[in-house]
Every structure is written in structure tokens, then in C-alpha cells.
């Protein structure tokens, strides 16, 4: 089944979301959530409905649900502020409110016929405008992938408007619609080429453990967790789960692979803090959530009176390792040189 809305097309058979001619990289859960919202667009779905349908009834925090909804909105060009396509109804749930045209891949001609009827089978100008808005989503998708047919369609509508009369308009639309369907069928027969997209720097800083014998030092470990989250979130193009969401997992057992899938992120930063007077020891490790294996670990010693320098060094080393792992070599130069005190040829040799 295919769903067309605005400039997007969701193909549930291919498990593929497109915006214009480009494939949008998405996780399976994002596609499942988007499909469920579209299929249920005639009603408001509650959080419990989403948990049952997408997570099979497993316990899911509000933060995880919000994160997945935000990921869906980003994928389709919407946001929590705009709510142009997915609207939030406080204390009730969510609803997909965008105009949708749907059909099987073999029914493109049917889609064109439906769009044609929605646009021109009305007698007056005000209703014609309504029909045009209803078909904007479908035509927006075709505009990206069928440029030639889109130009022919625009020209045909212009000629029909000048000529005037419903009969002349219908004849012009029939001709343009045939061209659109023919071009769509030609493109359907061509192999799909997915654009190469680089992996994204996405992570969460899980609450650091307090290894001191004094429970009073818990707030100190939480402070380091918070500051690292803030510092990493300032990085350009990085996606970092917020502090409040991360703290909900404090002292909880986590299935790391499922955790990464639920939040749509690649890595988890974990750590432990031991304080002895003013002396600090912070153990940090970076876990790949796709494999649940640690790819890097390091021990940092410092002075509590110079905590900002210690945290800056931890942040720089994390970014150095993460960017190198993703082969973002240009982005890795600055944090690697800062955390390892390398310059010029030395940094190039380290990165190679």
C-alpha cells in the first residue's frame, strides 16, 4: 500500500518513506508508527493505543514515546510546534490530520482518477479550490519525481482556466492526467536508487554510577551526567537524548539493543564516578547499541575544584572517538587534537 501526503510517499510494501525524489532514512519503528497513525487518521489514538500497536504492550516511558513521535515528525517535515500533519490532543492522544491519497502500486491510474475527480468534478470556483487543496498532497509528491508531467499539468490547468467552462477544463485535465499516469508507470518500472546518507551522531548519556561509599555523592554523579549531556548536545548535527528522559533509566536494568531501537539512537555513554575528598576518578565507556558492545573506554582523573576542565576533556574524547568511528574525519580533527594534545602531522597520523 502507498500513502501520498504533501511531498511525501509512504510505501508499506517496500518499507520506504520518500520526500520528493529522495528516500528518507528511517528506523523500522518510525515507519510502523507513521503507518499506524495514517491508517488510524479518522480518529484520535491514545498513548495506550500506540503502545499496544507498536510496542506490543511492553512498558514504554512517555519520554521514549515522545522521542519516537518527534522522529516521525522530523521524517515527514513536521514538528511539535507546527503540528501540520500530526496533531497532539492534550490528555487524549494524537491524530494524523494531513490530506492522504492511498492505493496499491498497481492502482496509480486509480489514484490519478481520484485526484482528477477531487479537483474538477465540482461546479463552482469555491468548491474547485477545496478540491485542489485536497489533491495538493498527491500532486506535491508527483512534482518531485515527475517533473516533466508536472510541467505539462500546470500548463494544461492554465489553458483550461483561460478557455473557461467546465467542459473544456475537463478535457484538458483528461489529457494531462493520461500523461501523468504514463510517466508514473514508466518510473515504476525503473529500479529504485537509494541516495547514500552518512550515519548520524546520535547518543544518550545514561546516569553515571556513584562508586563512593557515601550516598550523599549521588547528586555529584548526576551533575556530571547532566553536564556531559549539555556539552554533547551543543555539538553541531548531533542528536542527544535529553537529560530528563535519560534519568528515567537510573538504577534500571536495560536491554541495550531494544533501548537503542526504541529511542532511535546509535550509542550510549555510560560511566561511574568515585570521589575521595577533592580527587575524582571518572570511568567512561561508549557502547554501540546495535551490538550492545563497548567500543571504547577510558579513565579520567582530576580535581573537583577544576571540574569544568575534566568534563571538557571527557566530552572532547567522546566526540573524537565517535566521529572517527563514523568516519567523520573533518569533524574529528578539533576534538581529537584538543583531547589528545595533538597538532599538525601528529593528528593526521593518529586519525589514519
N, C-alpha and C positions, 0 to 999 in steps of 0.2 A: 504494500500500500504506500502511496505517496501523498504527502500533505504539502500544499503550497500556501505560503502566507508571507506578505510583504515581499522581500527579496530572498526569502529562504525556501528551501525544499527539503523535507524530511522523507527519506526512503527507508521504510522499515524493513524491507527485504534485504537491501544491501547494507543496512545498519550504517547509514551515511546521512550527514547533515551538510547542506550546501548553503552558502550565502553568495548569490550571484553565481559566477562560474567556479568559485573556489570551494574546496572541501574544508569544513571546519573541524580541526582536531578535537575530538570529544572522547570522554570515557564512556564505557557501556552504560553506567548508571545514569549519566546525563541524558543519553538517548532514551533510556527506559522512562525516566521521569518526564521528559518532554513529550514522548508519545502518549503517556498516560494522561497528562494534562490536556493534550489536544483531543484525545478520544473522549474525555470527560468534560469538554468545553461547554456543554449545555447545563452544567451545574457547578456549584462551589464544592470543592473537595477539601475535606478536613485533613489535619496532620495525621490522624489515625488512618484515614483512607490511604494516604501516601505511604505510611509505614507498612501497612498490610500489602499494598500492591508492589512496592519497590524493594522493601527490606524483608518481605515475607514474615512480618510480625515481630522481627527482632527488636530489642530495645535500642532506640536511637535517640540521642540527645537533640534538643532543639537547635543547638549550635551546628550539629552535623547536618540537620535538615536544612537550615538556613544556608549553609555553605553550598549544598548541592543545588538549591534553588537559585542562588546567585550565579553558580556556574552555568546553569541553563540559561539564565537571562543574558549573561555575557555572550554565550554562544550564538544567540539569536539577535544580538544587538539591542537588548533591552536593559533596564536597570531597575533597582528598587525605588529610585526616585521618580523615574518616568512611568513605570508600570504600564507601558504602552501595549504590551502583549500579555503579560502575566500580572494580574491584579491581586493584591493582598486584601482580604477582607478581615479586619481585626477580630480576633476571638472566634472566627468562623472557618477560615481556610484560604484557599487560593482558586483562581479560575483563569483559564486561557481565554482572553477576550478578543484576540485578533481575528480578522476575517480569514477563513480557511477554505481552500478548494481541495478536495481529495479525490483519489481514484487510483486504480491499479495501473501499472506501467503500460498495459495494453489498451488502456482507455483514454489515451491522450486526445483522441478525436472527441470523445465524450466530454472531456474537460473543456476543450475549446468550444464545444457546442454549449455547455453550461455557462461559460463565461460570456459567449455571444448573446445568449438569451438574457443573462443578467444585465447586459449593457444596452441592448437595443429593443427588447420587446416591451417597451413602455411608451405610452402615448405622449407625455409632456416632458418639458425640459427639466423640471424639478425631479421627477422620478428617474429620468435618464441620468442625472447627476448622482443619485443614490446608487443606481446600478453600476455606474462607473467606479464608485468608491468600493463597492463590494468586490469588484474584479481586479482592484489595484494590486492585491497580493499576488494573484496569478500572473498578471502582466508584468509585475515587478521582477518575478523570477525569470520570465522569458526574456526580459530586457537584457539581463546579464549574459545568458547563454545563446540567445537567438538575436544577435544584433541586426542582422540583415532583415529578418522577418519583422522585428520591432520597428525598424525604419519604414518598411512597407505599410505596417499597420497604422503608424502615425500619419503617413501621407494619405492613406485611404480615409481615415476619420476626418482629416482636414477637407478633402474633396467632398465627402458626404455632407459636412457642415455647410460648405459653400453652396452646394447644389440645393440643399434643403429638401424637406419632405421625408417622411418615414420610409417610403418605398425605396427611394434612391439610397438612403443610408443603409438599409438592409442589404441591398445588392452589393454595395461597396464592401460592407463587412463580410459578406459571404466569400468574396474573392480574397480578401486579406486573411480571413480565417483559414482558408484552404492552404495558403502559403505558409502560415504559421504551423499548421499540423504537419505539412510535408517536411518542413525544416526540422521540427521536433523529432519526427520519426527517423530522419537521417542521422541526427545526433545520437539518438538512442542506439543505433547500430554501431556506433564507434566505441572503441574501448575507452574506459574512464582512466584518465591520467591524474593521479593524486599529486598535488604540489608537495615538495619537500618542506617540512617545517621543523625548525630546530626545537629540541626539548626545552622545556621551561624550567627555571629555577623555582621550585615550589617546595615548601617545607613547613614544619611546625616545631616549635621549641617546647618539648614536654617538661613538666615541672621537675626541677633538679631535686635530687635526694639530699637530705641532711645527714651527713655521716658523723656529726658531732654528738657527743653524749647528752648535750643539753637541748631539750626540745624547744627551748626559747629561741634557738637559732633557725627554726623553720622559716621565719619571716625573712631571714637573710638569704636562704636558698631561693625563696620565692622572688626576692628582689633581683637576684642575678638572672633568673628565668625571664622576668619582665623586661629587664634592660636589654638582654640579648634579643628578645623578640622585637623590641622597638628598633634596635640598631640594624637588624637584618631587614626589617620591613622598609627601612629607608633606602635600601638598595634599588636602583632603577630596574624595572622589569621583573622584580621578584614577587612571588605570591607567597605570603606568610599568613598562616592561620593566627587569628587574634589571641591575645593573652587570656581573655575570659573563657574562650572556648577551650583553650589548651588546659587551663586549670581544672576544668571539669573532670579531667582524666587523672588527677592527682591520686596516688595510692591505689590505683585500679589496675587490674590485670588486663592487658590489651593484646588482641590478635593483630599483630603489626601489619600483615598483608591486607586483612579486611579493613583495618584502620586507614591505610593508605587509599584503598579503593573508595571507602565511604567519603573521605574528605577530598579526594581527587588530587593528592599530592605525592611527591616522589620520595622525600626524605623526612626523617625525624631526628632532631638534635636532642640528645639525652645527656645527662650529666649528674655529678654528685659533688657536694661541697663539704669540705672539712675545715673548721676554723679552730685555731689554737691561739688565743689571745688576739694579736693583730695579724698573725700569719695565716694565710689562706692557701689551700690546695684545692684546685678545681679540676676534676677529671671530666673530659668531654668526649663524646663519640658521635659519629654520624652514621645513621642506619638507613640502608636502602630498603624502602618499604615494599618494593616489588619482590625482593628475595628474603626480607627480614634478616639480612646480614649486615654487620658493621663493616663499613668500607674505610673508616679512619677513626683513630682515637689519639688523644694527646693529654698530657698532664701539664697544668699551668700553676706555677707558684707565684704568689705576690703578697703585697701588704694591704691590709684593709684600709689604710689611710690613702692608698693610691689605687683605689678600686677601679676608677674610670679607665686607667691605663691598662689594667689587667683585662677588663671586659672588651676594650677596643682591640686588644691583641687576639682574644678568642674569636671575636667577630671576623677580623681580617683573615685569620687562619681558616675558619669555616668557609668563607667566601672563596678563598684561594683553592681549597680542595674541591668545593662544589663546582666552580667554574671549570677547573681542569678536568673534572670527571665528565662534564657535559661538553668538553672541547670548546668552551667559550674562551679562547686564548687571549683575545684582546681584553675581555673583562677581568681575566685572572691576573694581568700584569700588576695592577695597582695593589690589590690586597696581598698578593704573594710577595711583592717587593717590600711592603710595609711590615708584614708579619715575620718575614724571614731575613729582613735587613739585606736584601739583595738588590743590586743595581746593574744596569747595562747588560754586558755579556753574561754575567752571572745569573740573572733572572731568565734570560733566554735559554741558557744551558739547563737550568732547573726545570723549565717548562717542557723542554724537548725530551 
